[in-house]
Amino acid sequence: MATSDLSLVSTSLQALLTANIGRLAGNGAPTVAVSLGYPEDQVNADRTINLHLYHIAEDQFHKNLPGPGTDPNSVATTPMSLSLFYLMTAHHKTAPKRAETEQQIMGHALKTLHDFAFVDPDTSVADVAGTVTKVLQPGLDDADTRLEIVLRPLTPEDALAYWATEQQQPVRLAAYYEVRLVQLEPEPAKSAANMVLTVGQWVGLKADVALTASRSSLRFARPAGLGGSLPDEIELSPGRPFLDHPAVDAAFPDSNHFWLLGTGLAAGIRRRLVVRHDSWRALGVPGGEIALPEAVQPGGVTDVWGVAFDSQRIDVRLAGRIAYTDADGNPATLDILPGTYRARADVVIGEQAVGTQVRELVRRSNEVLFQIAPRLGKADAPVLIPGPPDRHRITFHVSPRFDLTAAGLDLAFILDGEAYQRVPSFDPVPEKNDGLFRATMHTIVAQPLFDVAKKGLHTVRLSVNGVDSQPFWLETGP
């Protein structure tokens, strides 16, 4: 409830402190008074907590909210939101335990404002006799009122500056609080907005070119120990194709294919797929994105991406490289690496002649993510590294359309849930290489932590630039 009487906030805090300090002190303890005056007026007070409102500030987050109605001075019809700043001090003039008494009652006061950091109309407090009292005073007890009490983190130096006066009085034991949100009562609105008769009917451009998802089919070989060797197939979204072209294994055909789903994708006079990666701008690609026109991918190894548009689907086949035109108008290419990419559809709906130039009228879709993944091909038989003690190393072959030693690649290799550490080369002492791996152009060579002579089934995971390979298992033993 908004009010213009700020003393109601102070008297509410006074009631809270009076009741709860008495309860904390316990039966038989001398009464602690809570005053709302100036600290210097309490020089003769005993067992007194003083709460002094010394500063007011307007809350910046609720400033200049639009008022109701259509009044020219609408600011006056909105409540002014305030933060109130209080200085709380402890006073006890009687010797010999003057300082100890002030510290004791200050501790009870601090705990009270800590325990009742939020005060609303339902907040009540019981005194030492068990009598329950509502904290908010009449005039503030509206359902919308909610006070937040915050202890301000003043430094000792800030406190010293506050008490420094020409009389050179000593620094008092004090705490500094902010109470928010207090609202000053606004002026009543003198006008009202017109009645709303129609809701939610708007005129605007229809976003008829949109992408909803990227998808791909993931095929992987289930080992005999898990129920058979036939390839399994699952659909992934976001799409996660591989850089195999042509397929490097007959069990994994078409693994470099993914598709985008959407609406309005076959409209216009021509279309193109725009692919973007965060690193491309730094590599000299204008705008960090490359536009791919519709093109049928030829057979065999190729650097041409295949892009085919349908009304609700775009089929895409990857290539190991991607062609673009640099800022000087020269043709250039980039190697494609595993990672997370973004794609959108640009549909050209017409052309407009402007002077000697012809400009396209283009409708752009939103962007969707897709990932390009590394693929584990096969694992060679373990190779003995004579010791003593003897060790074995295993070579894992990776999809050959990118270089594992390329600069900036983030590689992670995990066997049986253990993350192996990458090294540029192995130590001459075989046993020092347990749990390590090194990368060649198209292989991962690892020295396992387990005994490869024992029969077992081990999970293998390769992650390149945050994108995982397909499920893969290593079978060991006879």
Long-range contacts (C-beta under 8 A, 24 or more apart in sequence): 1-139, 1-140, 1-141, 1-142, 1-144, 1-145, 1-183, 2-79, 2-183, 2-184, 2-185, 2-186, 3-139, 3-140, 3-182, 3-183, 3-184, 3-185, 4-184, 4-185, 5-139, 6-53, 6-56, 6-82, 6-84, 6-182, 7-36, 8-137, 8-139, 8-140, 9-84, 9-140, 9-147, 9-179, 9-182, 10-36, 10-51, 10-53, 10-86, 11-36, 11-137, 12-119, 12-135, 12-136, 12-137, 12-140, 12-147, 13-51, 13-86, 13-113, 13-149, 13-179, 14-51, 15-125, 15-133, 15-135, 15-137, 16-112, 16-113, 16-116, 16-119, 16-125, 16-135, 17-49, 17-51, 17-109, 17-112, 17-113, 18-127, 19-125, 19-126, 19-127, 19-131, 19-133, 20-108, 20-112, 20-115, 20-116, 20-125, 20-127, 21-49, 21-105, 21-108, 21-109, 21-112, 22-127, 22-128, 23-125, 23-126, 23-127, 23-128, 24-108, 24-111, 24-112, 25-105, 25-108, 25-128, 26-128, 27-128, 29-128, 32-105, 32-108, 39-87, 39-89, 39-91, 39-172, 39-174, 42-89, 42-91, 43-91, 43-93, 44-93, 45-91, 45-92, 45-93, 46-91, 46-92, 46-93, 46-94, 47-91, 47-92, 47-101, 47-105, 48-90, 48-91, 48-92, 48-105, 49-88, 49-89, 49-90, 49-91, 49-105, 49-106, 49-109, 50-88, 50-89, 50-90, 50-91, 51-86, 51-87, 51-88, 52-86, 52-87, 52-88, 52-89, 53-84, 53-85, 53-86, 54-85, 54-86, 54-87, 55-84, 55-85, 56-82, 56-83, 56-84, 56-85, 57-82, 57-83, 57-85, 58-82, 58-83, 59-83, 59-180, 59-181, 62-181, 67-186, 67-189, 68-189, 68-192, 68-193, 69-189, 69-190, 69-191, 69-192, 69-193, 70-191, 70-192, 70-193, 71-189, 71-190, 71-191, 74-189, 76-186, 76-187, 77-186, 77-187, 77-188, 77-189, 77-190, 78-186, 79-183, 79-184, 79-185, 79-186, 80-183, 80-184, 80-186, 81-180, 81-181, 81-182, 81-183, 81-184, 82-180, 82-181, 82-182, 82-183, 82-184, 83-178, 83-179, 83-180, 83-181, 83-182, 84-178, 84-179, 84-180, 84-182, 85-152, 85-176, 85-177, 85-178, 85-179, 86-176, 86-177, 86-178, 86-179, 87-162, 87-174, 87-175, 87-176, 87-177, 88-113, 88-174, 88-175, 88-176, 88-177, 89-172, 89-173, 89-174, 90-172, 90-173, 90-174, 99-173, 102-173, 103-173, 106-173, 106-175, 109-175, 110-151, 110-175, 113-149, 113-151, 113-177, 114-151, 116-149, 117-148, 117-149, 117-150, 118-146, 118-147, 118-148, 118-149, 119-146, 119-147, 119-149, 120-145, 120-146, 120-147, 121-145, 146-181, 147-179, 147-180, 147-181, 147-182, 148-179, 148-180, 148-181, 149-177, 149-178, 149-179, 150-177, 150-178, 150-179, 150-180, 151-175, 151-176, 151-177, 152-176, 152-177, 152-178, 208-263, 208-264, 208-267, 208-363, 209-262, 209-263, 209-264, 209-265, 209-267, 209-345, 209-347, 209-363, 209-364, 209-365, 210-262, 210-263, 210-264, 210-365, 210-366, 211-260, 211-261, 211-262, 211-265, 211-343, 211-344, 211-345, 211-365, 211-366, 211-367, 211-368, 212-261, 212-262, 212-263, 212-368, 213-237, 213-238, 213-260, 213-261, 213-368, 214-238, 214-239, 214-258, 214-259, 214-260, 214-261, 214-343, 214-368, 214-369, 214-370, 215-239, 215-258, 215-259, 215-260, 215-261, 216-240, 216-241, 216-257, 216-258, 216-259, 216-370, 217-254, 217-257, 218-470, 219-251, 219-252, 219-255, 219-470, 220-470, 220-471, 220-472, 221-251, 223-457, 223-473, 223-475, 224-475, 225-457, 225-473, 225-475, 226-457, 226-473, 238-368, 238-369, 238-370, 238-371, 239-370, 239-371, 240-370, 240-371, 240-372, 240-373, 240-467, 241-316, 241-318, 241-370, 241-372, 241-373, 242-318, 242-372, 242-373, 242-374, 242-375, 242-399, 242-470, 243-318, 243-320, 243-336, 243-338, 243-372, 243-374, 243-375, 243-399, 243-401, 243-402, 244-375, 244-399, 244-401, 245-301, 245-302, 245-317, 245-318, 245-319, 245-320, 245-401, 246-299, 246-300, 246-301, 248-375, 248-377, 248-399, 248-400, 249-377, 252-375, 255-375, 256-317, 256-318, 256-319, 257-315, 257-316, 257-317, 257-318, 258-316, 258-318, 258-370, 259-313, 259-314, 259-315, 259-316, 260-313, 260-314, 260-316, 260-343, 260-345, 260-368, 260-370, 261-312, 261-313, 262-312, 262-313, 262-314, 262-345, 262-365, 263-311, 263-312, 264-311, 264-347, 264-363, 265-309, 265-310, 265-311, 265-312, 265-313, 265-314, 265-345, 265-347, 265-365, 266-309, 266-310, 266-311, 267-311, 267-347, 267-349, 267-363, 268-347, 268-348, 268-349, 268-350, 268-363, 269-348, 269-349, 269-350, 269-351, 270-294, 270-348, 271-309, 271-345, 271-346, 271-347, 271-348, 272-307, 272-345, 272-346, 272-348, 273-307, 273-314, 273-316, 273-343, 273-344, 273-345, 273-346, 274-343, 274-344, 274-345, 274-346, 275-322, 275-341, 275-342, 275-343, 276-341, 276-342, 276-343, 276-344, 276-367, 277-339, 277-340, 277-341, 277-342, 279-408, 280-334, 283-334, 284-326, 284-327, 284-332, 285-324, 285-326, 285-334, 286-324, 286-325, 286-326, 286-327, 290-322, 290-323, 290-324, 290-334, 291-346, 292-322, 303-333, 309-345, 314-345, 316-343, 318-372, 320-401, 320-402, 335-402, 335-403, 335-406, 336-372, 336-401, 336-402, 337-372, 337-402, 337-406, 337-409, 337-464, 337-465, 338-371, 338-372, 338-373, 338-374, 338-402, 338-464, 338-465, 338-467, 339-371, 339-372, 339-464, 339-465, 339-466, 339-467, 340-369, 340-370, 340-371, 340-465, 340-466, 340-467, 341-369, 341-370, 341-371, 341-372, 342-367, 342-368, 342-369, 342-370, 343-367, 343-368, 343-369, 343-370, 344-368, 371-467, 372-467, 373-464, 373-467, 373-468, 373-469, 373-470, 374-398, 374-399, 374-402, 374-462, 374-463, 374-464, 374-467, 374-469, 375-399, 375-469, 375-470, 376-460, 376-462, 376-469, 376-470, 376-472, 379-460, 379-474, 382-452, 382-476, 385-430, 385-433, 385-447, 386-430, 387-430, 387-431, 389-430, 389-431, 390-430, 391-430, 391-431, 391-433, 391-434, 391-447, 392-447, 392-448, 392-452, 392-453, 393-426, 393-433, 393-445, 393-446, 393-447, 394-445, 394-446, 394-448, 394-452, 394-474, 395-443, 395-444, 395-445, 396-443, 396-444, 396-445, 396-446, 396-460, 396-462, 397-442, 397-443, 398-442, 398-443, 398-444, 398-462, 398-469, 399-442, 400-442, 403-441, 403-442, 404-439, 404-440, 404-441, 404-442, 404-443, 404-444, 404-464, 405-439, 405-440, 405-441, 409-464, 409-465, 410-463, 410-464, 410-465, 410-466, 411-439, 411-462, 411-463, 411-464, 412-461, 412-462, 412-463, 412-464, 413-437, 413-444, 413-446, 413-461, 413-462, 413-463, 414-459, 414-460, 414-461, 414-462, 414-463, 415-446, 415-448, 415-449, 415-450, 415-458, 415-459, 415-460, 415-461, 415-474, 416-449, 416-450, 416-458, 416-459, 417-459, 418-449, 420-446, 450-476, 451-476, 452-476, 452-477, 453-477
